[in-house]
């Protein structure tokens, strides 16, 4: 089972990352100015992650792939790592869809 890890970034901002059951990072947040805003971001990921239409798959100029998860208002609430292939990025999306809705939330 996956888990959300809440932590502070190097500049003191509030962040979260979603890890798969194997410990791999599968989604990361932007920096938030408050813990409450970060916690709302976690809840938004849980709510929106099961809807495939919320994902935006992108190819970089270098031929790599990554995806963003967007809220209903179109704002990015989480971004993936870079993947070597489109199929790997799509597998990452499936992993977020599987892990996020019921993931535990822990402070690290």
ABEGO torsion letter per residue (X at the ends): XBBBBBBBBAAGBBBBBBBBAAGBBABBBBBBABAAAAAAAAAAAAAAAABAAABBBBBBAAGBBBBBBBBAAGBBABBBBBBABAAAAAAAAAAAAAAAAABBBBBX
